[in-house]
Amino acid sequence: MKVLLVDDHPLIRDALRGVLADLVDGAFIFEASDCRHALRLVHEHADLELVLLDLNLPDRNGFVVLSAFHDRENVLRALDLGALGFIPKSAPREVMANALRLVLAGGVYVPPQALAPAEIKADRPVRPSSPADVGLTERQIEVLSLLVRGKSNKAISRRLDMAEPTVKHHVTAILRALKAANRTEAVIAVGELGWHLPPGPE
């Protein structure tokens, strides 16, 4: 397995290298301290399986997924751009390891800080306590469970043995029920609501 660490702080790279060494036996870990070096490594190693990127690099104002900033806006933007996880640099080693383990297993990691619900007002309606409360069927709950783990419609159709257009129909219904504009907002909504979804069929 090939992994690329991109951060201008050597201590951060050292810490991440240690976490990855504990998670993946025999991983080939490449390091870059700036965007130019990182891009060269990406071109040289097209088979990279995981890239951990800093938010602010010295030679580029790029947007990335490893950051000291973990506000909701930054997290949403990273996920919208295709990131499979957003790990705050302040996270303890165990949290970093669990987040990386989840991403490597095909899931999506969102820091709890970004999922903190807004202050509840007295006149706010009671939040739905389960997917069924917003009208999702058992089949749609299975689709949602795989969706929040980062699975594509094609992967969901294979896992659930259903036609891809049917999956798209279920995803549309899920987004409507969660009042989400896209899959990223659906993942955030599930976290905010505190739903514990079943793992889904294997």
C-alpha positions as CSV (number, residue, x, y, z in Angstrom):
1,M,0.0,0.0,0.0
2,K,1.3,3.4,-1.0
3,V,0.6,6.5,1.2
4,L,1.5,10.2,0.7
5,L,1.8,12.6,3.6
6,V,1.9,16.3,2.7
7,D,2.6,18.7,5.5
8,D,5.3,21.4,6.0
9,H,5.7,20.4,9.7
10,P,8.1,17.4,10.2
11,L,6.7,16.6,13.6
12,I,3.2,16.2,12.1
13,R,4.6,13.9,9.4
14,D,6.4,11.9,12.0
15,A,3.2,11.5,14.1
16,L,1.2,10.4,11.0
17,R,3.9,8.0,9.9
18,G,3.7,6.3,13.3
19,V,-0.1,6.0,13.2
20,L,0.0,4.6,9.7
21,A,2.8,2.1,10.6
22,D,0.5,0.7,13.3
23,L,-2.4,0.4,10.9
24,V,-0.9,-0.9,7.7
25,D,1.9,-3.5,7.7
26,G,4.6,-2.8,5.1
27,A,3.1,0.5,3.8
28,F,5.3,2.5,1.5
29,I,5.0,6.1,2.9
30,F,6.1,9.0,0.8
31,E,6.4,12.5,2.2
32,A,6.3,16.1,0.8
33,S,6.6,19.4,2.6
34,D,5.0,21.5,-0.2
35,C,2.5,21.2,-3.0
36,R,5.1,21.1,-5.8
37,H,6.8,18.1,-4.4
38,A,3.5,16.4,-3.6
39,L,2.3,16.8,-7.2
40,R,5.5,15.3,-8.5
41,L,5.1,12.3,-6.2
42,V,1.4,11.9,-7.4
43,H,2.5,11.8,-11.0
44,E,5.3,9.3,-10.2
45,H,3.1,7.0,-8.2
46,A,-0.3,6.8,-9.8
47,D,-1.2,3.8,-7.6
48,L,-1.3,5.9,-4.3
49,E,-4.1,4.5,-2.2
50,L,-4.2,7.3,0.5
51,V,-3.2,10.9,0.5
52,L,-3.1,13.0,3.7
53,L,-2.9,16.7,3.0
54,D,-2.4,19.8,5.1
55,L,-4.9,22.7,4.7
56,N,-2.4,25.5,4.2
57,L,0.8,24.7,2.4
58,P,3.6,27.2,1.9
59,D,3.4,27.3,-1.9
60,R,-0.3,26.8,-2.5
61,N,-3.6,27.9,-0.9
62,G,-5.0,24.5,-1.7
63,F,-7.9,22.9,0.1
64,V,-7.2,19.7,1.9
65,V,-8.3,17.3,4.6
66,L,-5.8,17.4,7.5
67,S,-6.1,20.7,9.3
68,A,-6.0,22.6,12.5
69,F,-9.3,24.2,11.4
70,H,-12.3,21.9,11.7
71,D,-15.2,24.3,11.5
72,R,-18.3,23.1,9.7
73,E,-17.7,25.2,6.6
74,N,-14.2,23.8,6.0
75,V,-15.3,20.2,6.6
76,L,-18.3,20.5,4.2
77,R,-16.1,22.1,1.5
78,A,-13.5,19.3,1.8
79,L,-16.1,16.6,1.5
80,D,-17.8,18.3,-1.3
81,L,-14.5,18.4,-3.2
82,G,-14.2,14.6,-2.8
83,A,-12.4,14.0,0.5
84,L,-13.3,10.9,2.3
85,G,-12.3,12.3,5.7
86,F,-11.3,15.4,7.6
87,I,-9.0,14.9,10.5
88,P,-8.2,17.8,12.9
89,K,-4.5,18.0,13.8
90,S,-5.5,18.4,17.4
91,A,-7.1,14.9,17.4
92,P,-5.5,12.3,19.7
93,R,-3.5,9.5,18.1
94,E,-6.3,7.0,18.8
95,V,-8.8,9.2,17.0
96,M,-6.5,9.7,14.0
97,A,-6.0,5.9,13.8
98,N,-9.7,5.2,14.0
99,A,-10.4,7.8,11.3
100,L,-7.8,6.4,9.0
101,R,-9.1,2.9,9.7
102,L,-12.6,3.9,8.7
103,V,-11.5,5.6,5.5
104,L,-9.3,2.7,4.5
105,A,-12.4,0.4,5.1
106,G,-14.4,2.5,2.6
107,G,-16.1,4.8,5.0
108,V,-16.2,8.6,5.5
109,Y,-14.8,10.3,8.6
110,V,-16.3,13.6,9.8
111,P,-15.0,15.1,13.1
112,P,-17.6,15.3,15.8
113,Q,-16.9,19.1,16.2
114,A,-18.3,19.7,12.8
115,L,-21.4,17.7,13.6
116,A,-22.3,19.6,16.8
117,P,-26.0,20.7,16.4
118,A,-26.9,24.3,16.6
119,E,-28.4,25.6,19.9
120,I,-31.9,24.2,20.3
121,K,-34.6,26.7,20.5
122,A,-37.8,26.1,22.5
123,D,-40.0,26.3,19.5
124,R,-37.9,24.1,17.3
125,P,-39.6,20.8,16.3
126,V,-38.5,17.6,17.9
127,R,-35.7,16.0,15.9
128,P,-36.4,12.6,14.3
129,S,-34.8,9.9,16.4
130,S,-34.5,7.3,13.6
131,P,-34.6,7.1,9.8
132,A,-38.1,5.7,10.0
133,D,-39.3,8.9,11.6
134,V,-38.6,10.8,8.4
135,G,-40.4,8.2,6.3
136,L,-37.4,6.1,5.1
137,T,-38.2,2.5,4.2
138,E,-36.0,-0.5,5.4
139,R,-34.5,-0.7,1.9
140,Q,-33.7,3.1,1.9
141,I,-32.1,2.8,5.3
142,E,-29.8,0.1,3.9
143,V,-29.0,2.4,1.0
144,L,-28.3,5.3,3.5
145,S,-26.1,3.1,5.6
146,L,-23.9,2.4,2.6
147,L,-24.1,6.0,1.4
148,V,-22.6,7.4,4.6
149,R,-19.8,4.9,4.3
150,G,-18.8,6.5,1.0
151,K,-20.2,3.9,-1.4
152,S,-21.1,4.9,-4.9
153,N,-24.4,4.1,-6.5
154,K,-22.8,1.4,-8.5
155,A,-21.2,-0.2,-5.4
156,I,-24.5,0.1,-3.5
157,S,-26.4,-1.6,-6.4
158,R,-23.9,-4.5,-6.3
159,R,-24.0,-4.8,-2.5
160,L,-27.8,-4.8,-2.4
161,D,-28.4,-6.7,-5.6
162,M,-30.6,-4.0,-7.1
163,A,-30.6,-2.0,-10.4
164,E,-28.6,1.2,-10.3
165,P,-31.6,3.3,-11.4
166,T,-33.4,1.9,-8.4
167,V,-30.5,3.0,-6.1
168,K,-30.6,6.5,-7.6
169,H,-34.4,6.6,-6.9
170,H,-33.7,5.7,-3.3
171,V,-30.9,8.2,-2.9
172,T,-33.2,10.9,-4.3
173,A,-35.8,10.0,-1.7
174,I,-33.2,10.0,1.1
175,L,-31.9,13.4,0.2
176,R,-35.5,14.8,0.1
177,A,-36.3,13.2,3.5
178,L,-33.1,14.7,5.1
179,K,-33.6,18.0,3.3
180,A,-30.1,17.6,1.9
181,A,-28.9,19.0,-1.4
182,N,-26.3,16.3,-1.9
183,R,-24.7,13.2,-0.4
184,T,-22.3,15.2,1.7
185,E,-25.1,17.1,3.4
186,A,-26.8,13.7,3.9
187,V,-23.7,12.4,5.8
188,I,-23.6,15.5,7.9
189,A,-27.3,15.3,8.6
190,V,-27.0,11.7,9.8
191,G,-24.2,12.8,12.2
192,E,-26.1,15.7,13.5
193,L,-29.2,13.5,14.2
194,G,-27.0,11.0,16.0
195,W,-28.4,8.0,14.1
196,H,-26.6,4.7,14.5
197,L,-27.2,3.0,11.2
198,P,-26.8,-0.8,10.7
199,P,-23.6,-1.8,8.9
200,G,-25.5,-2.9,5.8
201,P,-25.3,-6.2,4.0
202,E,-21.8,-7.6,3.4
